[in-house]
Amino acid sequence: LLWLSDTHFSEEGHHGFPRKSTATNSNLAESITRNFKAAFPQVAGLIISGDITWRNLPSEFQLATEFIRELTFWSPLQPDQIAMCPGNHDLAWSSDPSDKTKPIGEVKSDFRKAYAAFYEERFFVAPNEFLSCGRRFLMGNAIPVDIVCFNSSYLQQLERAFQGHGFIGDEQMDFVASEMNWDPDPNKP
């Protein structure tokens, strides 16, 4: 499984890799391909756990789409082999995120739009209400491995410091357990 986080795709290049490869500097997808292709000719799945973009802009999600397309050219992955969830940079919490004095109750639908469109383009289905994602991968010797990407960009706040970080909650965990068909009986595997 290839696990990535905090790619921060942006026009300004906040993740440190150029958008396009040059003779002296590779973009992120080319760097990953060059460094892993020989050792891992194919990966079972791709996990992207948040902060895919820098400012939740549609153009940044387009850069992420191009990255996934380029990366999966090396190791073809179907949508059910990709798991992802947003980070705090992938959701807009208000029309003025620089104002740290305004309390936030939840991410309004308008501010989820760019991530939801990106998700739907990848998986051909709208994201669930929590923006979480789970996948069951069948690994070597037919061993199932469940990967769940919880959206921890909810509600917890520190006035004048940050908004909406670090909260998952029982409701999201119960939802995921149900969707993944995890049996709560401790006597079952």
C-alpha positions as CSV (number, residue, x, y, z in Angstrom):
1,L,0.0,0.0,0.0
2,L,1.3,3.4,-0.9
3,W,0.3,6.0,1.8
4,L,0.6,9.7,1.1
5,S,-0.4,12.6,3.3
6,D,-0.1,16.4,3.1
7,T,0.5,16.7,-0.6
8,H,-0.8,20.3,-0.5
9,F,-1.2,20.7,-4.2
10,S,-1.3,24.3,-5.1
11,E,-0.4,26.7,-7.9
12,E,2.3,28.0,-5.7
13,G,3.9,24.6,-5.1
14,H,3.6,24.4,-1.3
15,H,4.5,20.7,-1.2
16,G,8.0,21.3,-2.5
17,F,7.8,19.5,-5.8
18,P,7.4,21.3,-9.1
19,R,4.2,20.9,-11.0
20,K,6.0,19.6,-14.1
21,S,9.2,17.7,-14.1
22,T,12.3,19.3,-15.5
23,A,15.7,18.0,-16.4
24,T,16.9,18.7,-12.9
25,N,13.8,18.4,-10.8
26,S,11.1,15.7,-10.8
27,N,7.4,16.3,-9.9
28,L,5.9,14.2,-7.0
29,A,4.4,11.4,-9.2
30,E,7.6,11.0,-11.2
31,S,9.7,10.9,-8.0
32,I,7.5,8.2,-6.4
33,T,7.5,6.2,-9.6
34,R,11.3,6.4,-10.0
35,N,12.0,5.4,-6.4
36,F,9.4,2.6,-5.9
37,K,8.7,1.1,-9.3
38,A,11.7,-1.3,-9.3
39,A,11.0,-2.5,-5.8
40,F,7.2,-2.6,-6.1
41,P,6.1,-3.1,-9.7
42,Q,2.5,-2.8,-8.6
43,V,0.9,-1.5,-5.5
44,A,-2.3,-3.0,-4.0
45,G,-3.7,0.4,-3.1
46,L,-3.2,4.1,-2.7
47,I,-4.1,6.0,0.5
48,I,-4.2,9.8,0.6
49,S,-4.9,10.9,4.2
50,G,-5.7,14.6,4.0
51,D,-4.4,18.0,3.1
52,I,-4.5,17.1,-0.6
53,T,-4.7,20.8,-1.4
54,W,-3.5,24.0,0.1
55,R,-6.7,26.2,-0.1
56,N,-9.6,23.9,-1.2
57,L,-9.6,25.4,-4.7
58,P,-11.0,23.5,-7.7
59,S,-7.7,24.2,-9.5
60,E,-5.8,22.5,-6.7
61,F,-8.0,19.4,-6.8
62,Q,-7.4,19.3,-10.6
63,L,-3.6,19.2,-9.8
64,A,-4.3,16.3,-7.4
65,T,-6.4,14.6,-10.2
66,E,-3.4,14.9,-12.6
67,F,-1.1,13.5,-9.9
68,I,-3.3,10.5,-9.3
69,R,-3.6,9.9,-13.0
70,E,0.2,10.1,-13.5
71,L,0.9,7.9,-10.5
72,T,-1.6,5.2,-11.4
73,F,-0.1,5.0,-14.9
74,W,2.8,3.2,-13.3
75,S,0.6,0.9,-11.1
76,P,-2.9,0.8,-12.5
77,L,-5.4,1.2,-9.7
78,Q,-9.2,1.0,-9.9
79,P,-11.3,3.4,-7.8
80,D,-11.9,0.8,-5.2
81,Q,-8.2,0.5,-4.6
82,I,-7.9,4.2,-3.6
83,A,-8.9,5.5,-0.1
84,M,-8.9,9.1,0.9
85,C,-10.2,11.7,3.2
86,P,-9.9,15.4,3.5
87,G,-7.6,17.4,5.8
88,N,-8.3,20.8,7.2
89,H,-6.8,22.4,4.1
90,D,-9.3,20.5,1.9
91,L,-12.3,22.1,3.5
92,A,-13.2,25.8,3.7
93,W,-14.5,26.6,7.1
94,S,-15.7,30.1,6.4
95,S,-15.5,32.8,3.8
96,D,-12.6,34.3,5.8
97,P,-10.4,31.5,7.2
98,S,-7.9,34.1,8.5
99,D,-10.3,35.3,11.2
100,K,-9.6,32.9,14.1
101,T,-12.2,34.6,16.4
102,K,-15.3,33.2,14.7
103,P,-16.6,29.9,16.1
104,I,-17.5,27.2,13.7
105,G,-20.3,24.7,14.1
106,E,-19.8,22.6,11.0
107,V,-18.5,22.8,7.5
108,K,-21.3,24.2,5.4
109,S,-22.2,22.4,2.1
110,D,-20.8,25.3,0.0
111,F,-17.4,24.9,1.6
112,R,-17.4,21.1,1.0
113,K,-18.1,21.5,-2.7
114,A,-14.6,21.3,-4.2
115,Y,-13.6,18.2,-2.1
116,A,-17.0,16.5,-2.8
117,A,-16.6,17.1,-6.6
118,F,-13.1,15.7,-6.5
119,Y,-14.2,12.6,-4.5
120,E,-17.2,12.0,-6.8
121,E,-14.9,12.3,-9.9
122,R,-12.6,9.6,-8.4
123,F,-15.2,7.2,-7.1
124,F,-18.4,7.9,-9.1
125,V,-20.4,8.4,-6.0
126,A,-20.9,11.3,-3.6
127,P,-18.9,11.2,-0.4
128,N,-20.8,10.2,2.8
129,E,-21.9,12.9,5.3
130,F,-18.6,12.5,7.3
131,L,-16.3,12.6,4.2
132,S,-14.7,9.4,5.5
133,C,-13.7,6.5,3.3
134,G,-13.0,2.8,3.9
135,R,-11.5,0.1,1.7
136,R,-10.9,-3.6,2.1
137,F,-7.7,-4.7,0.4
138,L,-6.9,-8.4,-0.3
139,M,-3.2,-8.7,0.4
140,G,-0.7,-11.6,-0.1
141,N,-2.0,-15.0,0.8
142,A,-5.6,-13.6,0.6
143,I,-5.2,-11.7,3.9
144,P,-7.9,-8.9,4.1
145,V,-6.7,-5.5,5.3
146,D,-9.2,-2.8,6.2
147,I,-8.1,0.8,5.8
148,V,-10.3,3.5,7.1
149,C,-9.7,7.2,6.5
150,F,-11.5,9.2,9.1
151,N,-12.2,12.8,8.6
152,S,-10.7,14.5,11.7
153,S,-11.4,18.0,10.4
154,Y,-14.4,18.6,12.7
155,L,-15.4,21.0,15.4
156,Q,-12.6,21.1,18.0
157,Q,-11.5,24.7,18.3
158,L,-9.0,26.8,20.2
159,E,-9.9,30.5,20.0
160,R,-7.4,32.5,18.1
161,A,-5.4,29.4,17.2
162,F,-7.2,27.0,14.9
163,Q,-10.6,25.9,13.9
164,G,-12.1,22.5,13.2
165,H,-9.1,20.2,13.9
166,G,-8.8,16.8,15.5
167,F,-12.4,15.6,16.2
168,I,-13.7,12.2,14.9
169,G,-16.4,11.3,17.3
170,D,-18.5,8.1,18.1
171,E,-21.1,8.9,15.4
172,Q,-18.5,8.8,12.6
173,M,-16.8,5.7,14.0
174,D,-20.1,3.9,14.4
175,F,-21.1,4.8,10.8
176,V,-17.8,3.5,9.5
177,A,-18.0,0.3,11.5
178,S,-21.5,-0.3,10.1
179,E,-20.4,0.4,6.5
180,M,-17.4,-1.8,6.7
181,N,-19.6,-4.6,8.2
182,W,-17.4,-4.9,11.3
183,D,-19.2,-7.2,13.8
184,P,-19.1,-5.8,17.3
185,D,-19.2,-9.3,18.8
186,P,-15.8,-9.8,20.5
187,N,-16.0,-13.6,20.0
188,K,-15.9,-13.2,16.2
189,P,-12.9,-12.4,14.1
